[in-house]
C-alpha cells in the first residue's frame, strides 16, 4: 500500500491472517492527539441508556467530538483501547456493536485492544474507550 501524507500505513505482516474489525498496527506521521477514556454519557454527563451498544456508540461519538477540536477525523485515529465490564455482554453484542461502530466511525479500523475490567469509575458505565490519533502535518 502506498502511503500518502494524508493516510496512515496499515501494518499487515506477510502471511498473517487479516484481522477483522481492527488493524495489527498503524504507522503515521503528524500531530499526536491523546483522548482520555470516554464513556457512554452525553455531553452533559448523563447516561441516556444502560444498553452496552448504546453506551459504546455514545463513547465513540464523544471521541470524535473531542478529536474534532484538534481538527481530526475518524481516519486519523491510530489506536483505541476499550475497557469493558463484561466480556460476555461484549461477545453477545458483536453484530450490533459492529453496526454501531461503522455508523459512527465508518470503515476505519485502527489498532485496538479490548480489556475486561471489574468496574469503571462511573458505576453506570459499561465501556470506556481511550483513543490516540495522528493528524497529518
MODELLER restraints for C-alpha pairs under 7 A, 6 or more apart:
rsr = mdl.restraints
at = mdl.atoms
rsr.add(forms.Gaussian(group=physical.xy_distance, feature=features.Distance(at['CA:3:A'], at['CA:9:A']), mean=5.88, stdev=0.5))
rsr.add(forms.Gaussian(group=physical.xy_distance, feature=features.Distance(at['CA:5:A'], at['CA:136:A']), mean=6.46, stdev=0.5))
rsr.add(forms.Gaussian(group=physical.xy_distance, feature=features.Distance(at['CA:6:A'], at['CA:136:A']), mean=5.84, stdev=0.5))
rsr.add(forms.Gaussian(group=physical.xy_distance, feature=features.Distance(at['CA:8:A'], at['CA:26:A']), mean=6.35, stdev=0.5))
rsr.add(forms.Gaussian(group=physical.xy_distance, feature=features.Distance(at['CA:8:A'], at['CA:27:A']), mean=5.69, stdev=0.5))
rsr.add(forms.Gaussian(group=physical.xy_distance, feature=features.Distance(at['CA:8:A'], at['CA:28:A']), mean=4.64, stdev=0.5))
rsr.add(forms.Gaussian(group=physical.xy_distance, feature=features.Distance(at['CA:9:A'], at['CA:26:A']), mean=5.47, stdev=0.5))
rsr.add(forms.Gaussian(group=physical.xy_distance, feature=features.Distance(at['CA:9:A'], at['CA:27:A']), mean=5.03, stdev=0.5))
rsr.add(forms.Gaussian(group=physical.xy_distance, feature=features.Distance(at['CA:9:A'], at['CA:28:A']), mean=6.33, stdev=0.5))
rsr.add(forms.Gaussian(group=physical.xy_distance, feature=features.Distance(at['CA:10:A'], at['CA:23:A']), mean=6.72, stdev=0.5))
rsr.add(forms.Gaussian(group=physical.xy_distance, feature=features.Distance(at['CA:10:A'], at['CA:25:A']), mean=6.10, stdev=0.5))
rsr.add(forms.Gaussian(group=physical.xy_distance, feature=features.Distance(at['CA:10:A'], at['CA:26:A']), mean=4.67, stdev=0.5))
rsr.add(forms.Gaussian(group=physical.xy_distance, feature=features.Distance(at['CA:10:A'], at['CA:27:A']), mean=6.64, stdev=0.5))
rsr.add(forms.Gaussian(group=physical.xy_distance, feature=features.Distance(at['CA:11:A'], at['CA:24:A']), mean=6.20, stdev=0.5))
rsr.add(forms.Gaussian(group=physical.xy_distance, feature=features.Distance(at['CA:11:A'], at['CA:25:A']), mean=4.82, stdev=0.5))
rsr.add(forms.Gaussian(group=physical.xy_distance, feature=features.Distance(at['CA:11:A'], at['CA:26:A']), mean=5.36, stdev=0.5))
rsr.add(forms.Gaussian(group=physical.xy_distance, feature=features.Distance(at['CA:12:A'], at['CA:24:A']), mean=6.38, stdev=0.5))
rsr.add(forms.Gaussian(group=physical.xy_distance, feature=features.Distance(at['CA:21:A'], at['CA:109:A']), mean=5.84, stdev=0.5))
rsr.add(forms.Gaussian(group=physical.xy_distance, feature=features.Distance(at['CA:22:A'], at['CA:109:A']), mean=4.58, stdev=0.5))
rsr.add(forms.Gaussian(group=physical.xy_distance, feature=features.Distance(at['CA:22:A'], at['CA:110:A']), mean=5.45, stdev=0.5))
rsr.add(forms.Gaussian(group=physical.xy_distance, feature=features.Distance(at['CA:22:A'], at['CA:111:A']), mean=5.48, stdev=0.5))
rsr.add(forms.Gaussian(group=physical.xy_distance, feature=features.Distance(at['CA:22:A'], at['CA:112:A']), mean=5.88, stdev=0.5))
rsr.add(forms.Gaussian(group=physical.xy_distance, feature=features.Distance(at['CA:23:A'], at['CA:109:A']), mean=5.98, stdev=0.5))
rsr.add(forms.Gaussian(group=physical.xy_distance, feature=features.Distance(at['CA:23:A'], at['CA:110:A']), mean=5.24, stdev=0.5))
rsr.add(forms.Gaussian(group=physical.xy_distance, feature=features.Distance(at['CA:23:A'], at['CA:111:A']), mean=4.54, stdev=0.5))
rsr.add(forms.Gaussian(group=physical.xy_distance, feature=features.Distance(at['CA:24:A'], at['CA:111:A']), mean=5.63, stdev=0.5))
rsr.add(forms.Gaussian(group=physical.xy_distance, feature=features.Distance(at['CA:25:A'], at['CA:111:A']), mean=5.26, stdev=0.5))
rsr.add(forms.Gaussian(group=physical.xy_distance, feature=features.Distance(at['CA:26:A'], at['CA:78:A']), mean=6.15, stdev=0.5))
rsr.add(forms.Gaussian(group=physical.xy_distance, feature=features.Distance(at['CA:26:A'], at['CA:110:A']), mean=6.94, stdev=0.5))
rsr.add(forms.Gaussian(group=physical.xy_distance, feature=features.Distance(at['CA:26:A'], at['CA:111:A']), mean=6.59, stdev=0.5))
rsr.add(forms.Gaussian(group=physical.xy_distance, feature=features.Distance(at['CA:28:A'], at['CA:134:A']), mean=6.48, stdev=0.5))
rsr.add(forms.Gaussian(group=physical.xy_distance, feature=features.Distance(at['CA:29:A'], at['CA:134:A']), mean=6.53, stdev=0.5))
rsr.add(forms.Gaussian(group=physical.xy_distance, feature=features.Distance(at['CA:29:A'], at['CA:136:A']), mean=5.99, stdev=0.5))
rsr.add(forms.Gaussian(group=physical.xy_distance, feature=features.Distance(at['CA:30:A'], at['CA:134:A']), mean=5.46, stdev=0.5))
rsr.add(forms.Gaussian(group=physical.xy_distance, feature=features.Distance(at['CA:30:A'], at['CA:135:A']), mean=5.19, stdev=0.5))
rsr.add(forms.Gaussian(group=physical.xy_distance, feature=features.Distance(at['CA:30:A'], at['CA:136:A']), mean=4.19, stdev=0.5))
rsr.add(forms.Gaussian(group=physical.xy_distance, feature=features.Distance(at['CA:30:A'], at['CA:137:A']), mean=4.81, stdev=0.5))
rsr.add(forms.Gaussian(group=physical.xy_distance, feature=features.Distance(at['CA:31:A'], at['CA:134:A']), mean=5.35, stdev=0.5))
rsr.add(forms.Gaussian(group=physical.xy_distance, feature=features.Distance(at['CA:31:A'], at['CA:135:A']), mean=5.00, stdev=0.5))
rsr.add(forms.Gaussian(group=physical.xy_distance, feature=features.Distance(at['CA:31:A'], at['CA:136:A']), mean=6.29, stdev=0.5))
rsr.add(forms.Gaussian(group=physical.xy_distance, feature=features.Distance(at['CA:31:A'], at['CA:137:A']), mean=6.47, stdev=0.5))
rsr.add(forms.Gaussian(group=physical.xy_distance, feature=features.Distance(at['CA:32:A'], at['CA:133:A']), mean=5.88, stdev=0.5))
rsr.add(forms.Gaussian(group=physical.xy_distance, feature=features.Distance(at['CA:32:A'], at['CA:134:A']), mean=4.69, stdev=0.5))
rsr.add(forms.Gaussian(group=physical.xy_distance, feature=features.Distance(at['CA:32:A'], at['CA:135:A']), mean=6.56, stdev=0.5))
rsr.add(forms.Gaussian(group=physical.xy_distance, feature=features.Distance(at['CA:33:A'], at['CA:132:A']), mean=5.73, stdev=0.5))
rsr.add(forms.Gaussian(group=physical.xy_distance, feature=features.Distance(at['CA:33:A'], at['CA:133:A']), mean=5.00, stdev=0.5))
rsr.add(forms.Gaussian(group=physical.xy_distance, feature=features.Distance(at['CA:33:A'], at['CA:134:A']), mean=6.13, stdev=0.5))
rsr.add(forms.Gaussian(group=physical.xy_distance, feature=features.Distance(at['CA:34:A'], at['CA:131:A']), mean=6.10, stdev=0.5))
rsr.add(forms.Gaussian(group=physical.xy_distance, feature=features.Distance(at['CA:34:A'], at['CA:132:A']), mean=4.70, stdev=0.5))
rsr.add(forms.Gaussian(group=physical.xy_distance, feature=features.Distance(at['CA:34:A'], at['CA:133:A']), mean=6.52, stdev=0.5))
rsr.add(forms.Gaussian(group=physical.xy_distance, feature=features.Distance(at['CA:35:A'], at['CA:63:A']), mean=6.99, stdev=0.5))
rsr.add(forms.Gaussian(group=physical.xy_distance, feature=features.Distance(at['CA:35:A'], at['CA:130:A']), mean=5.90, stdev=0.5))
rsr.add(forms.Gaussian(group=physical.xy_distance, feature=features.Distance(at['CA:35:A'], at['CA:131:A']), mean=5.00, stdev=0.5))
rsr.add(forms.Gaussian(group=physical.xy_distance, feature=features.Distance(at['CA:35:A'], at['CA:132:A']), mean=6.11, stdev=0.5))
rsr.add(forms.Gaussian(group=physical.xy_distance, feature=features.Distance(at['CA:36:A'], at['CA:130:A']), mean=5.34, stdev=0.5))
rsr.add(forms.Gaussian(group=physical.xy_distance, feature=features.Distance(at['CA:36:A'], at['CA:131:A']), mean=6.88, stdev=0.5))
rsr.add(forms.Gaussian(group=physical.xy_distance, feature=features.Distance(at['CA:37:A'], at['CA:128:A']), mean=5.47, stdev=0.5))
rsr.add(forms.Gaussian(group=physical.xy_distance, feature=features.Distance(at['CA:37:A'], at['CA:129:A']), mean=4.85, stdev=0.5))
rsr.add(forms.Gaussian(group=physical.xy_distance, feature=features.Distance(at['CA:37:A'], at['CA:130:A']), mean=4.09, stdev=0.5))
rsr.add(forms.Gaussian(group=physical.xy_distance, feature=features.Distance(at['CA:38:A'], at['CA:59:A']), mean=5.24, stdev=0.5))
rsr.add(forms.Gaussian(group=physical.xy_distance, feature=features.Distance(at['CA:38:A'], at['CA:62:A']), mean=6.47, stdev=0.5))
rsr.add(forms.Gaussian(group=physical.xy_distance, feature=features.Distance(at['CA:38:A'], at['CA:63:A']), mean=6.51, stdev=0.5))
rsr.add(forms.Gaussian(group=physical.xy_distance, feature=features.Distance(at['CA:38:A'], at['CA:128:A']), mean=5.23, stdev=0.5))
rsr.add(forms.Gaussian(group=physical.xy_distance, feature=features.Distance(at['CA:38:A'], at['CA:129:A']), mean=5.17, stdev=0.5))
rsr.add(forms.Gaussian(group=physical.xy_distance, feature=features.Distance(at['CA:38:A'], at['CA:130:A']), mean=6.29, stdev=0.5))
rsr.add(forms.Gaussian(group=physical.xy_distance, feature=features.Distance(at['CA:39:A'], at['CA:55:A']), mean=6.98, stdev=0.5))
rsr.add(forms.Gaussian(group=physical.xy_distance, feature=features.Distance(at['CA:39:A'], at['CA:59:A']), mean=4.77, stdev=0.5))
rsr.add(forms.Gaussian(group=physical.xy_distance, feature=features.Distance(at['CA:39:A'], at['CA:125:A']), mean=6.36, stdev=0.5))
rsr.add(forms.Gaussian(group=physical.xy_distance, feature=features.Distance(at['CA:39:A'], at['CA:127:A']), mean=5.95, stdev=0.5))
rsr.add(forms.Gaussian(group=physical.xy_distance, feature=features.Distance(at['CA:39:A'], at['CA:128:A']), mean=4.57, stdev=0.5))
rsr.add(forms.Gaussian(group=physical.xy_distance, feature=features.Distance(at['CA:39:A'], at['CA:129:A']), mean=6.64, stdev=0.5))
rsr.add(forms.Gaussian(group=physical.xy_distance, feature=features.Distance(at['CA:40:A'], at['CA:47:A']), mean=6.45, stdev=0.5))
rsr.add(forms.Gaussian(group=physical.xy_distance, feature=features.Distance(at['CA:40:A'], at['CA:55:A']), mean=3.93, stdev=0.5))
rsr.add(forms.Gaussian(group=physical.xy_distance, feature=features.Distance(at['CA:40:A'], at['CA:56:A']), mean=5.86, stdev=0.5))
rsr.add(forms.Gaussian(group=physical.xy_distance, feature=features.Distance(at['CA:40:A'], at['CA:58:A']), mean=4.79, stdev=0.5))
rsr.add(forms.Gaussian(group=physical.xy_distance, feature=features.Distance(at['CA:40:A'], at['CA:59:A']), mean=4.47, stdev=0.5))
rsr.add(forms.Gaussian(group=physical.xy_distance, feature=features.Distance(at['CA:40:A'], at['CA:125:A']), mean=6.54, stdev=0.5))
rsr.add(forms.Gaussian(group=physical.xy_distance, feature=features.Distance(at['CA:40:A'], at['CA:127:A']), mean=6.96, stdev=0.5))
rsr.add(forms.Gaussian(group=physical.xy_distance, feature=features.Distance(at['CA:41:A'], at['CA:47:A']), mean=4.26, stdev=0.5))
rsr.add(forms.Gaussian(group=physical.xy_distance, feature=features.Distance(at['CA:41:A'], at['CA:48:A']), mean=6.64, stdev=0.5))
rsr.add(forms.Gaussian(group=physical.xy_distance, feature=features.Distance(at['CA:41:A'], at['CA:55:A']), mean=6.93, stdev=0.5))
rsr.add(forms.Gaussian(group=physical.xy_distance, feature=features.Distance(at['CA:41:A'], at['CA:58:A']), mean=6.47, stdev=0.5))
rsr.add(forms.Gaussian(group=physical.xy_distance, feature=features.Distance(at['CA:42:A'], at['CA:58:A']), mean=6.84, stdev=0.5))
rsr.add(forms.Gaussian(group=physical.xy_distance, feature=features.Distance(at['CA:49:A'], at['CA:55:A']), mean=6.56, stdev=0.5))
rsr.add(forms.Gaussian(group=physical.xy_distance, feature=features.Distance(at['CA:52:A'], at['CA:126:A']), mean=6.11, stdev=0.5))
rsr.add(forms.Gaussian(group=physical.xy_distance, feature=features.Distance(at['CA:53:A'], at['CA:96:A']), mean=6.82, stdev=0.5))
rsr.add(forms.Gaussian(group=physical.xy_distance, feature=features.Distance(at['CA:53:A'], at['CA:97:A']), mean=5.56, stdev=0.5))
rsr.add(forms.Gaussian(group=physical.xy_distance, feature=features.Distance(at['CA:55:A'], at['CA:127:A']), mean=6.90, stdev=0.5))
rsr.add(forms.Gaussian(group=physical.xy_distance, feature=features.Distance(at['CA:56:A'], at['CA:127:A']), mean=6.32, stdev=0.5))
rsr.add(forms.Gaussian(group=physical.xy_distance, feature=features.Distance(at['CA:57:A'], at['CA:100:A']), mean=5.87, stdev=0.5))
rsr.add(forms.Gaussian(group=physical.xy_distance, feature=features.Distance(at['CA:57:A'], at['CA:101:A']), mean=6.69, stdev=0.5))
rsr.add(forms.Gaussian(group=physical.xy_distance, feature=features.Distance(at['CA:57:A'], at['CA:104:A']), mean=6.98, stdev=0.5))
rsr.add(forms.Gaussian(group=physical.xy_distance, feature=features.Distance(at['CA:59:A'], at['CA:129:A']), mean=6.79, stdev=0.5))
rsr.add(forms.Gaussian(group=physical.xy_distance, feature=features.Distance(at['CA:60:A'], at['CA:104:A']), mean=6.84, stdev=0.5))
rsr.add(forms.Gaussian(group=physical.xy_distance, feature=features.Distance(at['CA:61:A'], at['CA:104:A']), mean=6.54, stdev=0.5))
rsr.add(forms.Gaussian(group=physical.xy_distance, feature=features.Distance(at['CA:64:A'], at['CA:73:A']), mean=6.87, stdev=0.5))
rsr.add(forms.Gaussian(group=physical.xy_distance, feature=features.Distance(at['CA:64:A'], at['CA:74:A']), mean=6.67, stdev=0.5))
rsr.add(forms.Gaussian(group=physical.xy_distance, feature=features.Distance(at['CA:67:A'], at['CA:73:A']), mean=6.72, stdev=0.5))
rsr.add(forms.Gaussian(group=physical.xy_distance, feature=features.Distance(at['CA:72:A'], at['CA:135:A']), mean=6.05, stdev=0.5))
rsr.add(forms.Gaussian(group=physical.xy_distance, feature=features.Distance(at['CA:74:A'], at['CA:105:A']), mean=5.72, stdev=0.5))
rsr.add(forms.Gaussian(group=physical.xy_distance, feature=features.Distance(at['CA:74:A'], at['CA:108:A']), mean=6.94, stdev=0.5))
rsr.add(forms.Gaussian(group=physical.xy_distance, feature=features.Distance(at['CA:75:A'], at['CA:108:A']), mean=5.81, stdev=0.5))
rsr.add(forms.Gaussian(group=physical.xy_distance, feature=features.Distance(at['CA:76:A'], at['CA:133:A']), mean=5.22, stdev=0.5))
rsr.add(forms.Gaussian(group=physical.xy_distance, feature=features.Distance(at['CA:76:A'], at['CA:134:A']), mean=5.38, stdev=0.5))
rsr.add(forms.Gaussian(group=physical.xy_distance, feature=features.Distance(at['CA:76:A'], at['CA:135:A']), mean=5.60, stdev=0.5))
rsr.add(forms.Gaussian(group=physical.xy_distance, feature=features.Distance(at['CA:77:A'], at['CA:110:A']), mean=6.21, stdev=0.5))
rsr.add(forms.Gaussian(group=physical.xy_distance, feature=features.Distance(at['CA:77:A'], at['CA:131:A']), mean=6.98, stdev=0.5))
rsr.add(forms.Gaussian(group=physical.xy_distance, feature=features.Distance(at['CA:77:A'], at['CA:132:A']), mean=5.89, stdev=0.5))
rsr.add(forms.Gaussian(group=physical.xy_distance, feature=features.Distance(at['CA:77:A'], at['CA:133:A']), mean=4.03, stdev=0.5))
rsr.add(forms.Gaussian(group=physical.xy_distance, feature=features.Distance(at['CA:77:A'], at['CA:134:A']), mean=6.43, stdev=0.5))
rsr.add(forms.Gaussian(group=physical.xy_distance, feature=features.Distance(at['CA:78:A'], at['CA:110:A']), mean=4.77, stdev=0.5))
rsr.add(forms.Gaussian(group=physical.xy_distance, feature=features.Distance(at['CA:78:A'], at['CA:111:A']), mean=6.03, stdev=0.5))
rsr.add(forms.Gaussian(group=physical.xy_distance, feature=features.Distance(at['CA:78:A'], at['CA:132:A']), mean=5.81, stdev=0.5))
rsr.add(forms.Gaussian(group=physical.xy_distance, feature=features.Distance(at['CA:78:A'], at['CA:133:A']), mean=5.15, stdev=0.5))
rsr.add(forms.Gaussian(group=physical.xy_distance, feature=features.Distance(at['CA:78:A'], at['CA:134:A']), mean=6.67, stdev=0.5))
rsr.add(forms.Gaussian(group=physical.xy_distance, feature=features.Distance(at['CA:79:A'], at['CA:110:A']), mean=5.24, stdev=0.5))
rsr.add(forms.Gaussian(group=physical.xy_distance, feature=features.Distance(at['CA:79:A'], at['CA:111:A']), mean=4.70, stdev=0.5))
rsr.add(forms.Gaussian(group=physical.xy_distance, feature=features.Distance(at['CA:79:A'], at['CA:112:A']), mean=5.60, stdev=0.5))
rsr.add(forms.Gaussian(group=physical.xy_distance, feature=features.Distance(at['CA:79:A'], at['CA:131:A']), mean=5.68, stdev=0.5))
rsr.add(forms.Gaussian(group=physical.xy_distance, feature=features.Distance(at['CA:79:A'], at['CA:132:A']), mean=5.10, stdev=0.5))
rsr.add(forms.Gaussian(group=physical.xy_distance, feature=features.Distance(at['CA:79:A'], at['CA:133:A']), mean=6.86, stdev=0.5))
rsr.add(forms.Gaussian(group=physical.xy_distance, feature=features.Distance(at['CA:80:A'], at['CA:110:A']), mean=6.85, stdev=0.5))
rsr.add(forms.Gaussian(group=physical.xy_distance, feature=features.Distance(at['CA:80:A'], at['CA:111:A']), mean=6.45, stdev=0.5))
rsr.add(forms.Gaussian(group=physical.xy_distance, feature=features.Distance(at['CA:80:A'], at['CA:112:A']), mean=4.81, stdev=0.5))
rsr.add(forms.Gaussian(group=physical.xy_distance, feature=features.Distance(at['CA:80:A'], at['CA:113:A']), mean=6.64, stdev=0.5))
rsr.add(forms.Gaussian(group=physical.xy_distance, feature=features.Distance(at['CA:80:A'], at['CA:129:A']), mean=6.49, stdev=0.5))
rsr.add(forms.Gaussian(group=physical.xy_distance, feature=features.Distance(at['CA:80:A'], at['CA:130:A']), mean=5.64, stdev=0.5))
rsr.add(forms.Gaussian(group=physical.xy_distance, feature=features.Distance(at['CA:80:A'], at['CA:131:A']), mean=4.61, stdev=0.5))
rsr.add(forms.Gaussian(group=physical.xy_distance, feature=features.Distance(at['CA:80:A'], at['CA:132:A']), mean=6.58, stdev=0.5))
rsr.add(forms.Gaussian(group=physical.xy_distance, feature=features.Distance(at['CA:81:A'], at['CA:112:A']), mean=5.63, stdev=0.5))
rsr.add(forms.Gaussian(group=physical.xy_distance, feature=features.Distance(at['CA:81:A'], at['CA:113:A']), mean=4.90, stdev=0.5))
rsr.add(forms.Gaussian(group=physical.xy_distance, feature=features.Distance(at['CA:81:A'], at['CA:114:A']), mean=6.00, stdev=0.5))
rsr.add(forms.Gaussian(group=physical.xy_distance, feature=features.Distance(at['CA:81:A'], at['CA:129:A']), mean=5.52, stdev=0.5))
rsr.add(forms.Gaussian(group=physical.xy_distance, feature=features.Distance(at['CA:81:A'], at['CA:130:A']), mean=5.14, stdev=0.5))
rsr.add(forms.Gaussian(group=physical.xy_distance, feature=features.Distance(at['CA:81:A'], at['CA:131:A']), mean=6.54, stdev=0.5))
rsr.add(forms.Gaussian(group=physical.xy_distance, feature=features.Distance(at['CA:82:A'], at['CA:113:A']), mean=6.06, stdev=0.5))
rsr.add(forms.Gaussian(group=physical.xy_distance, feature=features.Distance(at['CA:82:A'], at['CA:114:A']), mean=4.57, stdev=0.5))
rsr.add(forms.Gaussian(group=physical.xy_distance, feature=features.Distance(at['CA:82:A'], at['CA:115:A']), mean=6.09, stdev=0.5))
rsr.add(forms.Gaussian(group=physical.xy_distance, feature=features.Distance(at['CA:82:A'], at['CA:127:A']), mean=6.90, stdev=0.5))
rsr.add(forms.Gaussian(group=physical.xy_distance, feature=features.Distance(at['CA:82:A'], at['CA:128:A']), mean=5.85, stdev=0.5))
rsr.add(forms.Gaussian(group=physical.xy_distance, feature=features.Distance(at['CA:82:A'], at['CA:129:A']), mean=4.46, stdev=0.5))
rsr.add(forms.Gaussian(group=physical.xy_distance, feature=features.Distance(at['CA:82:A'], at['CA:130:A']), mean=6.59, stdev=0.5))
rsr.add(forms.Gaussian(group=physical.xy_distance, feature=features.Distance(at['CA:83:A'], at['CA:114:A']), mean=5.94, stdev=0.5))
rsr.add(forms.Gaussian(group=physical.xy_distance, feature=features.Distance(at['CA:83:A'], at['CA:115:A']), mean=4.92, stdev=0.5))
rsr.add(forms.Gaussian(group=physical.xy_distance, feature=features.Distance(at['CA:83:A'], at['CA:116:A']), mean=5.78, stdev=0.5))
rsr.add(forms.Gaussian(group=physical.xy_distance, feature=features.Distance(at['CA:83:A'], at['CA:117:A']), mean=6.29, stdev=0.5))
rsr.add(forms.Gaussian(group=physical.xy_distance, feature=features.Distance(at['CA:83:A'], at['CA:127:A']), mean=5.61, stdev=0.5))
rsr.add(forms.Gaussian(group=physical.xy_distance, feature=features.Distance(at['CA:83:A'], at['CA:128:A']), mean=5.11, stdev=0.5))
rsr.add(forms.Gaussian(group=physical.xy_distance, feature=features.Distance(at['CA:83:A'], at['CA:129:A']), mean=6.19, stdev=0.5))
rsr.add(forms.Gaussian(group=physical.xy_distance, feature=features.Distance(at['CA:84:A'], at['CA:115:A']), mean=6.18, stdev=0.5))
rsr.add(forms.Gaussian(group=physical.xy_distance, feature=features.Distance(at['CA:84:A'], at['CA:116:A']), mean=4.84, stdev=0.5))
rsr.add(forms.Gaussian(group=physical.xy_distance, feature=features.Distance(at['CA:84:A'], at['CA:117:A']), mean=5.91, stdev=0.5))
rsr.add(forms.Gaussian(group=physical.xy_distance, feature=features.Distance(at['CA:84:A'], at['CA:126:A']), mean=5.83, stdev=0.5))
rsr.add(forms.Gaussian(group=physical.xy_distance, feature=features.Distance(at['CA:84:A'], at['CA:127:A']), mean=4.53, stdev=0.5))
rsr.add(forms.Gaussian(group=physical.xy_distance, feature=features.Distance(at['CA:84:A'], at['CA:128:A']), mean=6.60, stdev=0.5))
rsr.add(forms.Gaussian(group=physical.xy_distance, feature=features.Distance(at['CA:85:A'], at['CA:116:A']), mean=5.55, stdev=0.5))
rsr.add(forms.Gaussian(group=physical.xy_distance, feature=features.Distance(at['CA:85:A'], at['CA:117:A']), mean=5.19, stdev=0.5))
rsr.add(forms.Gaussian(group=physical.xy_distance, feature=features.Distance(at['CA:85:A'], at['CA:118:A']), mean=5.83, stdev=0.5))
rsr.add(forms.Gaussian(group=physical.xy_distance, feature=features.Distance(at['CA:85:A'], at['CA:119:A']), mean=5.81, stdev=0.5))
rsr.add(forms.Gaussian(group=physical.xy_distance, feature=features.Distance(at['CA:85:A'], at['CA:126:A']), mean=5.38, stdev=0.5))
rsr.add(forms.Gaussian(group=physical.xy_distance, feature=features.Distance(at['CA:85:A'], at['CA:127:A']), mean=6.54, stdev=0.5))
rsr.add(forms.Gaussian(group=physical.xy_distance, feature=features.Distance(at['CA:86:A'], at['CA:116:A']), mean=6.26, stdev=0.5))
rsr.add(forms.Gaussian(group=physical.xy_distance, feature=features.Distance(at['CA:87:A'], at['CA:116:A']), mean=6.00, stdev=0.5))
